[in-house]
Structures are given as structure tokens and as C-alpha cells.
Amino acid sequence: MNRGRTPTVALVGKNDVNPAFRGAVAAAERTARRLGVRLTPAVPRTPDDVDEQLALLRNLVAEPPSAVLLVPAHTRRLEPALAALAEAGVPTALAVGRTTPQRAVLTVGSDDRAMSRDLAQAFCTALGGRGRIGILDGNALSAKARPRANGFHDTLAEYPDVRVVSRGDGAFLRAPARSLTARSLDAVPDLDGNLAANDFMAMGVLDALSTREHALTVAGINATPAGVAAVRAGHLVATAAFDAPGMVAAALEGLVRHLGGEPVPSEVVPPTCTVTRANAARWSAGYENRVLPGWATILAHATAPAMSSATDNRTRRTGDRSS
């Protein structure tokens, strides 16, 4: 990091509609202030639009910031811009999702399959181990959709009396989830539950129920403030603490430390937990008041060894082999 110059980190998100990602931006802004860096957030106009996110990254190649923090909308399609940023010497960190090939100096993600498996266990327990259910999957282009669906499948295989009679792609968004749930209830009037791959879609399920004399067992993922409030009120049986704000904050801190010459782990996987009424109070704070992970906590959850620092990389690029 150049002394006397405030580093600029471009935060490129997926959307500003999902509350989890709005919370992530707020967490990044808090972290940037603490670390003394300038943050410039940007998101696609159309939520989760891969082409728009790719265009945002290409704009950064033309006017490079000190570093880029990316919440990727796709695993592979962003590669041309990420390769160009790497060629320009702009370090990149990833939060929430991953890309292929791996070019980031640090990735902070989650074990979505295990998290979804545990959530589905709480959901099936609340159903009493039997019932007719719907599933709302996320945007198929997202790296999160498949592992969450696989986690649901793992648990449901253990509950043969829980039958999936309705399934749809709710795009991780509230309005599509509301429409899909309304259609499911019309087609399957005796539906017992709905398992949603995020809280925003779970809120859409509750929206659809608000105009009907019908009760469902509902669960979601993300532990958003609204999701946790719904758990405490008994409207959701559970949510999963997928901490997008904490992941983005951790990735930003690692990226800034990398710029300052510190080695940082190449991968961090924070723990998750299932949030029910029994432990919901711990997660009840709004995003602006939630505790963000400290560096020692981040390092404790590193799953891959430290990468070379930005200083080391600059030395190799300039051919300095002095010892």
C-alpha cells in the first residue's frame, strides 16, 4: 500500500434488492472506514445480471482501483474481466461466491450444502417428519443454487414421508417467490410446507399466505433481520445464518492487509448455524449493529494457506531478486 495515498477498493456486488447484499455493502462501508480505505460500491441495474456485472468489471480494467472485491454473479462467465484485472496487477478478493479459474488472493465463502442440509433437518423436524412440501430454489446461474438444492436433497432422502410436490426457481427474489407460491397453493391446496433457498424468497412465501386462510411450515436461509424477526414471531420455523455481511467484511479486511504487504489465507469458510426461536435473539440485531468478525477470527477459519502479499507480487513483476 502506497504511503500517503488512500487505497480505493471497488466493491462489485450482485444486486441491491436482496437485504443480505444491502447488509453486505453496509458492513463493507463500516470496515472501510475502520481501515482507512475508500470504498466504491457498484451493482448491476438488473439484479444478478451477469453481463452487467461483467461490464462493471471491464470498466475497472480501464480505470483500475487499488483492488477489487467481488460478489460474483456467475462462476465462469466473469473470467475475461478477471483475467484482465490480474494482468493489470489489480488484486481481487471474492466474497460469498467463487469463480473458475481461481484468480483471487482471498475467497471468503461458505459450505452451502452442509448449511442447507442442517436447515432442512430443522424444517423436517418441525413438520413431524411427514407432509407435502414445495421447494423454492435460487437463481440457477448462481454458485449458491446447486449446493443449496443438494443440501435439501441430502436431508429429504432421510425423510421418505416428506414429499416434494412443487418446485420452482424463485431467483432468490421475493416477488417471483410470491407468485410461485400462489400458483403452488392453487395447484396443491393441501400443501404443508415450503423450503426456500433464502430468506427473501421465504418472505415471498409469507406474502402469498397473507391473503389466504392457509398455514405452512416455512424455512429460509441468510438470517436476514426480517428472517430472524419472522422466526421469533413464529412465521418461519428456521433460517440459516449465512452471514453475507460478515463474509464481505472479512474479504475486504484481507484484501486491504494484502495491499499492505501481509500474507493472507487464500480461502476462509466461516461457520454457519441454524437459527430457530431457541437462539434467534443472538441474530436479532439489524445489519448496522451486527458484530463483524475480527482478523483473529477470520484467520481461525482459514481453510487454505496464506498467499503471497501484494509486495511480494510487485517484487516478482519488477524482477527484483535481491536478498
C-alpha positions in Angstrom: 0.0 0.0 0.0 1.5 3.3 -1.0 2.1 5.6 1.9 0.3 8.9 1.8 -2.3 7.6 -0.7 -5.7 6.3 0.3 -6.3 3.0 -1.4 -9.5 2.6 -3.3 -11.3 -0.7 -3.3 -14.1 -1.2 -5.8 -16.9 -3.4 -4.4 -18.8 -5.1 -7.2 -22.0 -6.7 -5.9 -24.7 -8.8 -7.4 -27.8 -6.7 -6.6 -29.1 -4.0 -4.2 -32.5 -5.7 -3.8 -31.7 -8.7 -1.6 -31.4 -7.5 2.0 -28.4 -9.7 2.6 -26.5 -7.9 -0.1 -27.6 -4.5 1.1 -26.3 -5.5 4.5 -23.1 -6.6 3.0 -22.5 -3.2 1.5 -23.2 -1.6 4.9 -20.7 -4.0 6.5 -18.1 -3.2 3.9 -18.6 0.5 4.4 -18.1 0.1 8.2 -14.9 -1.9 7.6 -13.6 0.5 5.0 -13.9 3.4 7.5 -12.1 1.4 10.2 -9.3 0.5 7.9 -9.0 3.9 6.3 -9.7 2.9 2.7 -12.1 4.4 0.1 -14.9 2.1 -1.0 -16.7 2.5 -4.3 -19.7 0.1 -4.5 -21.4 -0.8 -7.8 -24.1 -3.3 -8.7 -25.9 -4.4 -11.9 -29.1 -2.4 -12.6 -30.8 -5.7 -13.2 -30.4 -8.0 -10.1 -27.8 -10.7 -10.6 -27.3 -9.8 -14.3 -24.0 -11.5 -15.4 -23.5 -9.3 -18.5 -23.9 -6.1 -16.5 -21.6 -7.3 -13.8 -19.0 -8.2 -16.5 -19.3 -4.7 -17.9 -18.7 -3.2 -14.4 -15.5 -5.2 -14.1 -14.4 -4.2 -17.6 -14.8 -0.6 -16.7 -12.4 -1.2 -13.8 -9.8 -2.6 -16.1 -9.9 0.8 -18.0 -9.6 2.8 -14.7 -8.0 0.4 -12.2 -8.7 0.9 -8.5 -6.2 -0.3 -5.9 -8.1 -3.6 -5.6 -11.5 -5.2 -6.4 -13.8 -7.0 -4.0 -16.3 -9.1 -6.0 -19.5 -10.9 -5.1 -19.7 -12.9 -8.3 -23.0 -13.4 -10.2 -21.5 -16.4 -12.1 -18.8 -19.0 -11.6 -17.2 -18.9 -15.0 -18.5 -16.1 -17.2 -16.6 -13.3 -15.5 -13.3 -14.8 -16.3 -12.3 -12.4 -19.2 -12.5 -9.3 -17.0 -10.9 -11.1 -14.0 -8.0 -12.2 -16.2 -7.6 -8.6 -17.5 -7.6 -7.2 -13.9 -4.9 -9.8 -12.9 -2.9 -8.8 -16.0 -3.1 -5.2 -14.9 -1.8 -6.1 -11.4 -5.1 -5.4 -9.6 -5.6 -7.9 -6.8 -9.1 -9.3 -6.4 -10.9 -10.9 -3.4 -14.2 -12.8 -3.6 -16.9 -12.9 -1.1 -20.0 -15.2 -0.8 -19.3 -17.0 -4.2 -16.4 -18.4 -6.1 -15.1 -18.1 -9.7 -13.3 -20.6 -12.0 -10.4 -20.4 -12.6 -9.4 -19.1 -9.2 -7.5 -15.8 -9.5 -8.5 -14.2 -6.2 -5.9 -13.6 -3.5 -8.6 -14.4 -1.0 -12.1 -16.1 -1.1 -14.5 -15.9 1.8 -17.3 -18.3 1.2 -19.5 -20.9 3.0 -20.3 -24.6 3.0 -23.8 -24.1 1.4 -24.5 -27.8 1.1 -23.9 -28.5 4.8 -25.8 -25.4 5.8 -28.8 -26.3 3.7 -28.7 -29.9 5.0 -28.9 -28.7 8.6 -31.7 -26.2 7.8 -33.8 -28.9 6.0 -33.3 -31.1 9.1 -34.9 -28.4 11.3 -37.7 -28.0 8.7 -38.5 -31.7 8.5 -38.4 -32.0 12.3 -40.9 -29.1 12.5 -43.1 -30.9 10.0 -43.1 -34.0 12.2 -41.3 -36.0 9.6 -44.1 -36.1 7.1 -46.0 -33.8 4.7 -46.4 -32.4 1.2 -43.9 -29.6 0.5 -42.8 -27.1 -2.1 -39.2 -26.0 -2.7 -38.0 -22.6 -3.9 -34.6 -22.9 -5.5 -32.4 -19.9 -6.2 -31.2 -18.4 -9.5 -29.7 -21.3 -11.5 -26.8 -19.1 -12.6 -25.7 -18.5 -9.0 -23.0 -20.6 -7.5 -25.2 -21.0 -4.4 -28.2 -22.6 -6.1 -26.9 -26.1 -6.7 -25.2 -26.7 -3.4 -28.3 -25.5 -1.5 -30.5 -27.7 -3.6 -28.1 -30.6 -3.0 -28.2 -30.0 0.7 -32.0 -30.1 0.7 -31.9 -33.3 -1.3 -29.5 -34.9 1.2 -31.8 -34.4 4.1 -35.1 -35.1 2.3 -33.6 -38.5 1.3 -33.8 -39.4 5.0 -37.5 -38.4 5.2 -39.4 -40.6 2.8 -42.7 -39.3 4.2 -41.8 -35.7 3.3 -42.8 -35.5 -0.4 -41.8 -32.7 -2.8 -44.9 -31.9 -4.8 -44.0 -28.4 -6.1 -40.6 -26.9 -7.1 -39.6 -23.7 -8.8 -36.8 -21.2 -9.4 -37.6 -18.2 -7.3 -34.4 -16.4 -8.5 -33.5 -15.7 -4.8 -36.0 -12.8 -5.0 -39.3 -12.0 -3.2 -41.7 -11.2 -6.0 -41.1 -14.4 -8.0 -41.3 -16.5 -4.8 -44.7 -14.9 -4.0 -46.0 -15.7 -7.5 -44.7 -19.3 -7.5 -46.1 -20.0 -4.0 -49.5 -18.7 -5.0 -49.5 -21.0 -8.0 -48.4 -23.9 -5.9 -51.2 -23.3 -3.4 -53.7 -23.2 -6.2 -52.4 -26.5 -7.6 -51.8 -28.2 -4.3 -54.4 -26.9 -1.7 -53.2 -29.3 1.0 -49.6 -28.2 0.8 -47.9 -28.5 4.3 -44.7 -26.6 3.9 -42.2 -24.6 1.8 -38.5 -24.8 2.0 -36.9 -21.7 0.5 -33.2 -21.3 -0.5 -33.0 -17.8 1.0 -35.0 -15.6 3.4 -36.0 -13.1 0.7 -37.9 -15.9 -1.0 -39.3 -17.1 2.3 -40.7 -13.6 2.8 -42.4 -14.1 -0.6 -44.0 -17.3 0.7 -45.4 -15.4 3.6 -46.6 -12.7 1.3 -48.6 -15.3 -0.6 -50.0 -16.7 2.6 -51.1 -13.3 3.8 -54.2 -13.3 1.6 -55.2 -16.9 2.2 -56.6 -19.0 5.1 -53.7 -21.4 4.9 -50.8 -22.1 7.2 -47.5 -23.5 6.0 -44.3 -24.6 7.7 -41.7 -22.3 6.1 -37.9 -22.0 6.4 -35.3 -19.9 4.6 -31.6 -19.1 4.6 -29.5 -16.0 5.3 -30.6 -14.9 8.8 -31.6 -11.5 7.5 -33.1 -9.2 10.1 -36.6 -9.8 8.5 -36.0 -13.5 8.5 -34.9 -13.6 12.1 -37.9 -11.5 13.1 -40.2 -13.9 11.4 -38.5 -16.8 13.2 -39.1 -15.0 16.6 -42.7 -14.3 15.6 -43.3 -18.0 14.6 -43.8 -17.3 10.9 -40.7 -19.2 9.9 -39.6 -22.3 11.8 -35.9 -21.6 11.0 -33.4 -19.7 8.9 -29.7 -20.4 8.4 -27.0 -17.9 9.5 -25.4 -17.4 6.1 -23.5 -14.2 7.1 -23.0 -12.3 3.8 -22.1 -9.1 5.6 -19.5 -10.8 7.7 -18.0 -12.5 4.6 -17.8 -9.3 2.7 -16.2 -7.5 5.7 -13.7 -10.4 6.1 -12.8 -10.4 2.4 -12.3 -6.6 2.5 -10.0 -6.7 5.5 -8.0 -9.5 4.0 -7.7 -7.6 0.7 -6.5 -4.4 2.5 -4.0 -6.4 4.5 -2.7 -7.9 1.3 -2.3 -4.4 -0.2 -0.3 -3.5 2.9 2.1 -6.4 2.4 0.7 -9.0 4.7 0.3 -12.6 3.6 -3.4 -13.6 3.8 -5.1 -17.0 3.6 -6.4 -17.9 0.2 -9.7 -19.3 1.5 -11.8 -18.7 4.6 -15.0 -20.6 5.4 -16.8 -19.1 8.4 -19.1 -21.3 10.4 -22.9 -21.3 9.9 -25.7 -22.3 12.2 -29.4 -22.9 12.0 -31.4 -20.2 13.7 -34.6 -21.2 15.5 -36.6 -19.5 18.2 -34.2 -21.0 20.7 -31.2 -19.0 19.5 -32.8 -16.2 17.4 -32.0 -13.4 19.9 -28.3 -13.7 19.1 -29.1 -12.8 15.5 -31.8 -10.2 16.1 -29.7 -7.0 15.6 -30.0 -5.1 12.3 -27.1 -5.3 9.9 -25.8 -2.0 11.0 -25.4 -3.3 14.6 -24.2 -6.8 14.0 -20.7 -7.7 15.2 -18.3 -8.2 12.3 -15.5 -10.8 12.5 -12.1 -9.6 13.8 -8.9 -10.6 12.0 -8.1 -13.3 14.5 -11.5 -14.9 14.0 -11.0 -14.7 10.2 -7.7 -16.5 10.4 -9.2 -19.2 12.7 -11.5 -20.2 9.9 -8.9 -20.2 7.1 -9.1 -23.5 5.1 -6.2 -22.8 2.7 -2.7 -21.5 3.3 -1.5 -17.9 3.1 -0.9 -16.4 -0.3 2.0 -14.1 -1.1 1.5 -10.5 -0.4 1.0 -7.6 -2.8 4.6 -6.5 -2.0 5.9 -10.0 -3.0 3.9 -9.9 -6.2 5.2 -6.4 -7.1 8.8 -7.6 -6.4 8.3 -10.6 -8.8 6.8 -8.4 -11.5 9.7 -5.9 -11.4 12.3 -8.7 -11.4 13.9 -7.7 -8.1 15.7 -10.8 -6.9 17.8 -9.2 -4.2 18.0 -11.0 -0.9 
